[in-house]
Amino acid sequence: MPTRAEIKTWRSLHRGKGRRETGRFLAEGRRLVGEMLEWAGRTVAVLHADAVGDEPDVEKLLARAAARGVRTEAVPEAVVRTLADAATPQPILAIGEVPAYGWDDVGDGAIVLLDGVQDPGNVGTLVRTALALGAAAVIGVGEAADFWGPKALRASAGASFRSPVFRTDAREAVERLAERGIPIWVAAAAAPPLEGPSPGPVALALGSEAHGVSASLRAAADRAVSVPLTRGMESLNVASAGAILLDRLLARASD
């Protein structure tokens, strides 16, 4: 049984401060726990409500955890509810160490910059979309929501465990991309529609719905692009716009 101090620490992982101080995150539900038991990072512990330990799907996850030498704990359902962030929590969750991804982990290909995108659901959705379409990495810039927060992780459906996702600032992003010879394209509502293929890998910068891409990235951008919309429609949700732009960029790049 976890100690009270451990439970208190794990509960703190709901907040960015807790994740920064401990270097850990909390993932909820069967799917995310299963993804964590496949990734190369460290899973610290798998917890489950004591009443469901004999359910076949939970038993399989616990057996996989044990095979990897991961600590497993049966806890009262009330403890699961206090640790979980979801409104209707699943009876299993896991604690993992935040991976130390950085620029050296980014391979060849397109890069997605989430510049100040603060809604964790949008951040997670864009991670899932970008990596599913073949992006090399997703990088948060400035005040972008934490990739390892509970809501962002749920929205990513485990994609964050498969490719580099990390945060930086605009200055470093501009410098690193220049070193790699990768141009920055920014999404902007008033920009010309993206219709033609990119000449090679690009870094697509998506900004918050309230403020768009920051001035520093706009100043460094080689091009601004938009999604062609029907007359009378002003804009799309950033996750929807990002998905369309990425499909055009990455599908064409792989032709």
Secondary structure, 3 states (H helix, E strand, C coil): CCCHHHHHHHHHHHCHHHHHHHCEEEEECHHHHHHHCCCCCCEEEEEEEHHHCCCHHHHHHHHHHHHCCCEEEEECHHHHHHHCCCCCCCCEEEEEECCCCCHHHCCCCCEEEEECCCCHHHHHHHHHHHHHHCCCEEEEECCCCCCCCHHHHHHHCCHHHCCCEEEECHHHHHHHHHHHCCCEEEECCCCCECCCCCCCCCEEEEEECCCECCHHHHHHCCEEEECCCCCCCCCCCHHHHHHHHHHHHHHHHCC
